[in-house]
């Protein structure tokens, strides 16, 4: 399995003995047992995390470190959506306040709520402050590996927020983390794979095609050389390579990764193929001048190597120019071919391309 030398706390598990004057009650024991069971089954985790938090609040009091951990569990259990962001941020801030007020508390206990705040806060200054404080704590405690992990997490947070002002800092974080990992941990670790994927994405976005290809191939080779199972990171690396090779006109190289992806996927009889590389259609100039919109429905075959063949127009609205533009675009798409009995096979699929102005 993938090695991970340190889990930096996506889940703050409750410990024993309880750091509170109160003792657990049967009601709390039952609520927390239900939460742990939900973690194993993956069902109703947020609901049970909320119940454990609310029962724990009544049992231990609002200043208990146990409640801080329960608040973190509850916040982590929520989907990281815009709707939940404020509530998650409030829970992480509650946990941080409680832990900061504990006498002789371990400074490392503050990292989980700080990074939670960074992931859920709406103000860029709050995000930056939380990330930098978490990294500073790890540095002060001389936890070099944790510092590297937090820099990767911080960079991911900036990228998810599309915080372009912090883009350069995020890349610096990633380069520093990569340097530490290269010197201290093996290549076949979650940390090394993750930082390589992120730096590959950065190189791709900056137009450094060859460097990006090198990084994504490194991820593919790690899996090929060390593991006998498939993993989402491997799938993503293959997908990125398909696009990068196609952008450079290296269709033969792209084909190898299309086939590799297809072998990873549990294709079923009725499952549609998923495009790995798509070029948008060129909007006909005459239609732009006339402010005309339209759409084109097409059917085509994806062959054993993921190339598009036999494109036919099923229906359209607009003009023949839209049809020509749509067909020309789809012919350049690349797919993971469908597999049956471990053999790549041709299969038909369909798509609609819309032409809209503005």
ZAKE-732429 format. One record per residue (C-alpha): residue number from 1; residue in one letter; x, y negated, z. Coordinates in Angstrom, 3 decimals, padded with zeros to 6 digits. Layout:
BEGIN
BAKE NUM a X Y Z
...
***
This chain:
BEGIN
BAKE 1 x 000.000 000.000 000.000
BAKE 2 x 001.052 -003.611 -000.335
BAKE 3 x 003.322 -004.709 002.460
BAKE 4 x 002.510 -007.778 004.498
BAKE 5 x 004.912 -008.493 007.296
BAKE 6 x 002.723 -010.997 009.122
BAKE 7 x -000.958 -011.828 009.109
BAKE 8 x -001.190 -015.526 009.918
BAKE 9 x -004.709 -015.273 011.213
BAKE 10 x -007.580 -015.307 008.774
BAKE 11 x -009.478 -013.681 011.624
BAKE 12 x -008.816 -014.691 015.248
BAKE 13 x -009.636 -011.491 017.064
BAKE 14 x -010.817 -011.658 020.618
BAKE 15 x -008.349 -010.367 023.146
BAKE 16 x -008.314 -009.060 026.661
BAKE 17 x -008.080 -010.068 029.448
BAKE 18 x -010.535 -012.938 028.993
BAKE 19 x -009.103 -016.350 029.745
BAKE 20 x -012.217 -017.465 031.577
BAKE 21 x -013.692 -017.415 035.042
BAKE 22 x -016.726 -015.607 033.638
BAKE 23 x -016.692 -011.931 032.726
BAKE 24 x -018.203 -010.371 029.607
BAKE 25 x -021.834 -009.379 029.959
BAKE 26 x -023.702 -006.422 028.420
BAKE 27 x -025.414 -008.887 026.075
BAKE 28 x -022.090 -010.248 024.892
BAKE 29 x -020.523 -006.796 024.608
BAKE 30 x -023.402 -005.697 022.382
BAKE 31 x -023.213 -008.859 020.264
BAKE 32 x -019.486 -008.566 019.754
BAKE 33 x -019.672 -004.834 019.024
BAKE 34 x -022.260 -005.635 016.337
BAKE 35 x -019.932 -008.265 014.891
BAKE 36 x -017.015 -005.819 014.742
BAKE 37 x -019.242 -003.232 013.084
BAKE 38 x -020.335 -005.830 010.526
BAKE 39 x -016.691 -006.493 009.707
BAKE 40 x -016.223 -002.809 008.897
BAKE 41 x -019.362 -002.519 006.776
BAKE 42 x -019.225 -005.984 005.244
BAKE 43 x -022.931 -006.495 005.918
BAKE 44 x -024.420 -009.555 007.650
BAKE 45 x -021.019 -010.660 008.955
BAKE 46 x -021.989 -014.324 009.268
BAKE 47 x -025.183 -013.517 011.140
BAKE 48 x -023.401 -011.323 013.683
BAKE 49 x -020.518 -013.796 014.020
BAKE 50 x -023.040 -016.523 014.812
BAKE 51 x -024.807 -014.371 017.419
BAKE 52 x -021.514 -013.439 019.092
BAKE 53 x -020.523 -017.112 019.165
BAKE 54 x -023.835 -018.267 020.660
BAKE 55 x -023.959 -015.493 023.280
BAKE 56 x -020.292 -016.087 024.089
BAKE 57 x -020.927 -019.803 024.551
BAKE 58 x -023.580 -019.032 027.165
BAKE 59 x -021.429 -016.372 028.798
BAKE 60 x -018.037 -018.056 029.029
BAKE 61 x -018.762 -021.773 028.822
BAKE 62 x -017.922 -024.351 026.216
BAKE 63 x -014.311 -024.863 027.375
BAKE 64 x -013.294 -021.198 027.314
BAKE 65 x -010.506 -020.037 024.978
BAKE 66 x -012.741 -017.059 024.238
BAKE 67 x -015.305 -019.453 022.767
BAKE 68 x -012.561 -021.043 020.662
BAKE 69 x -011.790 -017.675 019.133
BAKE 70 x -015.471 -016.937 018.605
BAKE 71 x -015.896 -020.310 016.894
BAKE 72 x -013.030 -019.488 014.531
BAKE 73 x -014.573 -016.087 013.777
BAKE 74 x -017.919 -017.722 013.036
BAKE 75 x -016.372 -020.371 010.786
BAKE 76 x -014.300 -017.767 008.933
BAKE 77 x -017.403 -015.651 008.364
BAKE 78 x -019.140 -018.460 006.471
BAKE 79 x -018.772 -018.671 002.724
BAKE 80 x -016.384 -021.547 001.869
BAKE 81 x -019.071 -023.536 000.065
BAKE 82 x -019.771 -027.258 000.032
BAKE 83 x -022.986 -026.585 001.974
BAKE 84 x -021.113 -024.912 004.827
BAKE 85 x -018.071 -027.183 004.846
BAKE 86 x -019.227 -029.597 007.549
BAKE 87 x -020.374 -026.855 009.914
BAKE 88 x -017.164 -024.915 009.415
BAKE 89 x -015.088 -028.024 010.050
BAKE 90 x -017.035 -028.711 013.254
BAKE 91 x -016.389 -025.183 014.532
BAKE 92 x -012.677 -025.351 013.752
BAKE 93 x -012.415 -028.755 015.470
BAKE 94 x -014.243 -027.362 018.514
BAKE 95 x -011.767 -024.483 018.680
BAKE 96 x -008.794 -026.805 018.303
BAKE 97 x -010.035 -029.120 021.074
BAKE 98 x -010.564 -026.215 023.466
BAKE 99 x -007.140 -024.697 022.798
BAKE 100 x -005.356 -028.054 023.068
BAKE 101 x -006.815 -028.548 026.547
BAKE 102 x -005.558 -025.235 027.934
BAKE 103 x -002.640 -025.531 030.371
BAKE 104 x 000.490 -023.715 029.209
BAKE 105 x -001.209 -022.602 025.999
BAKE 106 x 000.759 -021.044 023.174
BAKE 107 x 001.289 -023.720 020.497
BAKE 108 x 000.915 -021.028 017.823
BAKE 109 x -002.727 -020.594 018.858
BAKE 110 x -003.432 -023.989 017.285
BAKE 111 x -002.463 -022.893 013.781
BAKE 112 x -005.649 -020.978 012.947
BAKE 113 x -008.025 -023.872 013.705
BAKE 114 x -005.684 -026.378 012.066
BAKE 115 x -005.612 -024.430 008.817
BAKE 116 x -009.356 -023.937 009.089
BAKE 117 x -009.786 -027.694 009.323
BAKE 118 x -007.531 -028.125 006.301
BAKE 119 x -009.708 -025.745 004.278
BAKE 120 x -013.029 -027.327 005.242
BAKE 121 x -012.417 -031.041 005.916
BAKE 122 x -013.718 -033.528 003.361
BAKE 123 x -011.137 -036.284 003.858
BAKE 124 x -007.768 -035.875 002.151
BAKE 125 x -005.932 -037.498 005.074
BAKE 126 x -007.435 -034.978 007.529
BAKE 127 x -006.428 -032.084 005.288
BAKE 128 x -002.854 -033.322 004.926
BAKE 129 x -002.491 -034.028 008.640
BAKE 130 x -003.749 -030.562 009.622
BAKE 131 x -001.443 -028.737 007.193
BAKE 132 x 001.633 -030.719 008.211
BAKE 133 x 000.897 -030.249 011.908
BAKE 134 x 000.505 -026.483 011.478
BAKE 135 x 003.821 -026.283 009.618
BAKE 136 x 005.546 -028.445 012.250
BAKE 137 x 004.313 -026.132 015.035
BAKE 138 x 005.717 -023.090 013.233
BAKE 139 x 009.027 -024.897 012.748
BAKE 140 x 009.213 -025.895 016.420
BAKE 141 x 008.578 -022.318 017.439
BAKE 142 x 011.312 -021.191 015.026
BAKE 143 x 008.950 -018.973 013.034
BAKE 144 x 010.594 -019.256 009.629
BAKE 145 x 008.402 -016.616 007.981
BAKE 146 x 005.271 -018.302 009.294
BAKE 147 x 006.516 -021.648 007.961
BAKE 148 x 006.801 -020.131 004.484
BAKE 149 x 003.350 -018.537 004.724
BAKE 150 x 001.778 -021.814 005.804
BAKE 151 x 003.408 -023.689 002.942
BAKE 152 x 001.830 -021.260 000.485
BAKE 153 x -001.548 -021.631 002.205
BAKE 154 x -001.169 -025.406 002.178
BAKE 155 x -000.358 -025.432 -001.530
BAKE 156 x -003.407 -023.267 -002.271
BAKE 157 x -005.604 -025.668 -000.323
BAKE 158 x -004.325 -028.645 -002.320
BAKE 159 x -004.863 -026.786 -005.596
BAKE 160 x -008.414 -025.742 -004.661
BAKE 161 x -009.245 -029.327 -003.756
BAKE 162 x -007.742 -030.536 -007.050
BAKE 163 x -005.747 -032.988 -004.965
BAKE 164 x -003.479 -034.323 -007.688
BAKE 165 x -001.835 -036.785 -005.303
BAKE 166 x -000.436 -033.815 -003.380
BAKE 167 x 000.401 -031.735 -006.450
BAKE 168 x 004.111 -032.433 -006.255
BAKE 169 x 004.206 -031.644 -002.520
BAKE 170 x 002.333 -028.400 -003.178
BAKE 171 x 004.920 -027.304 -005.745
BAKE 172 x 007.734 -028.165 -003.321
BAKE 173 x 005.997 -026.013 -000.699
BAKE 174 x 005.781 -023.107 -003.133
BAKE 175 x 009.422 -023.363 -004.207
BAKE 176 x 010.587 -023.463 -000.589
BAKE 177 x 008.413 -020.479 000.304
BAKE 178 x 009.663 -018.525 -002.707
BAKE 179 x 013.278 -019.205 -001.724
BAKE 180 x 012.626 -017.874 001.779
BAKE 181 x 010.788 -014.780 000.524
BAKE 182 x 013.529 -013.968 -001.988
BAKE 183 x 016.114 -014.068 000.784
BAKE 184 x 014.186 -012.237 003.490
BAKE 185 x 011.415 -009.981 002.209
BAKE 186 x 010.929 -007.419 -000.534
BAKE 187 x 009.404 -008.139 -003.930
BAKE 188 x 006.532 -005.681 -003.392
BAKE 189 x 004.815 -007.755 -000.741
BAKE 190 x 001.581 -009.722 -000.764
BAKE 191 x 003.534 -012.884 -000.020
BAKE 192 x 005.940 -012.557 -002.942
BAKE 193 x 003.209 -011.593 -005.395
BAKE 194 x 000.995 -014.480 -004.264
BAKE 195 x 003.674 -017.154 -004.524
BAKE 196 x 004.789 -015.836 -007.921
BAKE 197 x 001.208 -015.989 -009.217
BAKE 198 x 000.769 -019.542 -007.945
BAKE 199 x 004.032 -020.751 -009.454
BAKE 200 x 003.102 -019.044 -012.716
BAKE 201 x -000.164 -020.972 -012.757
BAKE 202 x 001.745 -024.205 -012.100
BAKE 203 x 004.157 -023.489 -014.955
BAKE 204 x 001.257 -022.712 -017.288
BAKE 205 x -000.532 -025.952 -016.367
BAKE 206 x 002.676 -027.928 -016.984
BAKE 207 x 003.209 -026.352 -020.399
BAKE 208 x 006.206 -024.282 -019.310
BAKE 209 x 004.989 -021.288 -021.257
BAKE 210 x 008.118 -019.148 -021.200
BAKE 211 x 008.653 -019.584 -017.464
BAKE 212 x 005.001 -018.763 -016.793
BAKE 213 x 005.286 -015.602 -018.906
BAKE 214 x 008.366 -014.591 -016.957
BAKE 215 x 006.567 -015.001 -013.634
BAKE 216 x 003.401 -013.136 -014.634
BAKE 217 x 005.469 -010.310 -016.147
BAKE 218 x 007.306 -010.092 -012.844
BAKE 219 x 003.990 -009.472 -011.067
BAKE 220 x 002.990 -006.811 -013.619
BAKE 221 x 006.367 -005.089 -013.236
BAKE 222 x 006.064 -005.086 -009.431
BAKE 223 x 002.843 -003.098 -009.707
BAKE 224 x 004.156 -000.826 -012.445
BAKE 225 x 007.316 -000.028 -010.487
BAKE 226 x 005.901 000.319 -006.987
BAKE 227 x 002.202 001.176 -006.947
BAKE 228 x -000.124 003.795 -008.350
BAKE 229 x -003.298 001.727 -007.879
BAKE 230 x -004.858 -001.298 -009.524
BAKE 231 x -005.135 -004.668 -007.817
BAKE 232 x -006.875 -007.975 -008.647
BAKE 233 x -003.521 -009.770 -008.805
BAKE 234 x -002.307 -007.346 -011.464
BAKE 235 x -005.491 -007.867 -013.458
BAKE 236 x -005.106 -011.645 -013.208
BAKE 237 x -001.453 -011.477 -014.291
BAKE 238 x -002.350 -009.412 -017.378
BAKE 239 x -005.149 -011.851 -018.225
BAKE 240 x -002.828 -014.845 -017.957
BAKE 241 x -000.298 -013.110 -020.204
BAKE 242 x -002.927 -012.438 -022.873
BAKE 243 x -003.712 -016.155 -023.042
BAKE 244 x -000.068 -017.240 -022.949
BAKE 245 x 001.030 -014.835 -025.689
BAKE 246 x -001.930 -015.754 -027.883
BAKE 247 x -001.170 -019.445 -027.449
BAKE 248 x 002.314 -018.723 -028.800
BAKE 249 x 001.035 -016.643 -031.700
BAKE 250 x 002.440 -013.414 -030.222
BAKE 251 x -000.619 -011.245 -030.752
BAKE 252 x 001.307 -007.974 -030.533
BAKE 253 x 002.463 -008.800 -027.009
BAKE 254 x -001.043 -009.918 -026.054
BAKE 255 x -002.443 -006.623 -027.309
BAKE 256 x -000.351 -004.634 -024.829
BAKE 257 x -001.889 -006.532 -021.940
BAKE 258 x -005.420 -006.227 -023.347
BAKE 259 x -005.036 -002.454 -023.388
BAKE 260 x -003.519 -002.454 -019.894
BAKE 261 x -006.488 -004.420 -018.556
BAKE 262 x -008.952 -002.089 -020.206
BAKE 263 x -007.330 000.889 -018.515
BAKE 264 x -007.715 -000.835 -015.152
BAKE 265 x -011.413 -001.559 -015.572
BAKE 266 x -014.120 000.987 -014.673
BAKE 267 x -015.954 000.479 -017.970
BAKE 268 x -019.486 001.858 -018.065
BAKE 269 x -021.685 002.702 -021.029
BAKE 270 x -023.724 -000.491 -020.850
BAKE 271 x -021.052 -002.922 -019.637
BAKE 272 x -020.274 -005.860 -021.888
BAKE 273 x -016.668 -006.633 -022.685
BAKE 274 x -015.125 -009.607 -020.945
BAKE 275 x -013.116 -012.012 -023.121
BAKE 276 x -009.564 -012.643 -021.966
BAKE 277 x -008.699 -015.423 -024.378
BAKE 278 x -011.173 -017.781 -026.011
BAKE 279 x -010.680 -020.755 -028.267
BAKE 280 x -013.586 -023.219 -028.451
BAKE 281 x -015.130 -023.847 -031.860
BAKE 282 x -014.236 -027.015 -033.703
BAKE 283 x -017.211 -029.340 -033.851
BAKE 284 x -017.977 -030.014 -037.550
BAKE 285 x -017.030 -033.603 -038.397
BAKE 286 x -020.199 -034.215 -040.366
BAKE 287 x -022.304 -033.060 -037.427
BAKE 288 x -020.419 -035.419 -035.104
BAKE 289 x -021.077 -038.362 -037.403
BAKE 290 x -024.763 -037.466 -037.604
BAKE 291 x -024.969 -036.782 -033.853
BAKE 292 x -026.401 -033.329 -034.556
BAKE 293 x -026.334 -030.488 -032.029
BAKE 294 x -026.984 -026.782 -032.460
BAKE 295 x -026.146 -023.212 -031.494
BAKE 296 x -025.060 -019.959 -033.115
BAKE 297 x -025.791 -016.402 -031.972
BAKE 298 x -023.347 -013.754 -033.202
BAKE 299 x -022.706 -010.038 -032.949
BAKE 300 x -019.291 -008.511 -033.453
BAKE 301 x -017.119 -005.481 -032.760
BAKE 302 x -014.220 -005.389 -030.339
BAKE 303 x -011.724 -002.842 -031.634
BAKE 304 x -009.403 -000.547 -029.701
BAKE 305 x -006.773 -003.285 -029.303
BAKE 306 x -009.179 -005.998 -028.195
BAKE 307 x -009.397 -007.812 -031.545
BAKE 308 x -012.715 -009.124 -032.855
BAKE 309 x -013.999 -007.566 -036.091
BAKE 310 x -017.142 -007.580 -038.246
BAKE 311 x -018.609 -010.860 -037.006
BAKE 312 x -022.190 -011.433 -038.136
BAKE 313 x -024.518 -014.329 -037.418
BAKE 314 x -027.782 -013.202 -035.831
BAKE 315 x -029.450 -016.592 -035.604
BAKE 316 x -028.543 -020.267 -035.508
BAKE 317 x -029.928 -023.753 -035.130
BAKE 318 x -028.236 -026.617 -036.885
BAKE 319 x -026.383 -025.951 -040.109
BAKE 320 x -024.070 -023.609 -041.957
BAKE 321 x -021.163 -025.744 -040.712
BAKE 322 x -021.948 -024.683 -037.143
BAKE 323 x -021.994 -021.045 -038.238
BAKE 324 x -018.608 -021.286 -039.958
BAKE 325 x -017.030 -023.024 -036.952
BAKE 326 x -018.462 -020.440 -034.519
BAKE 327 x -017.336 -017.439 -036.576
BAKE 328 x -013.824 -018.850 -037.025
BAKE 329 x -013.513 -019.410 -033.282
BAKE 330 x -014.745 -015.967 -032.245
BAKE 331 x -012.340 -014.252 -034.642
BAKE 332 x -009.496 -015.640 -032.526
BAKE 333 x -010.858 -014.301 -029.228
BAKE 334 x -009.215 -011.409 -027.406
BAKE 335 x -010.980 -008.838 -025.270
BAKE 336 x -010.144 -005.909 -023.066
BAKE 337 x -011.433 -003.029 -025.197
BAKE 338 x -014.024 -000.638 -023.895
BAKE 339 x -012.719 002.731 -022.731
BAKE 340 x -014.560 006.056 -022.804
BAKE 341 x -012.940 009.235 -021.454
BAKE 342 x -009.675 007.327 -021.025
BAKE 343 x -009.635 006.386 -024.721
BAKE 344 x -010.045 002.900 -026.156
BAKE 345 x -013.085 002.729 -028.416
BAKE 346 x -014.747 000.183 -030.639
BAKE 347 x -017.830 -001.444 -029.169
BAKE 348 x -020.273 -004.132 -030.185
BAKE 349 x -021.112 -007.205 -028.156
BAKE 350 x -022.859 -010.510 -028.744
BAKE 351 x -022.465 -014.146 -027.755
BAKE 352 x -024.046 -017.551 -028.266
BAKE 353 x -021.948 -020.665 -028.809
BAKE 354 x -023.588 -024.019 -028.158
BAKE 355 x -022.623 -027.243 -029.910
BAKE 356 x -023.478 -030.257 -027.788
BAKE 357 x -022.384 -033.873 -027.950
BAKE 358 x -021.504 -035.655 -024.727
***
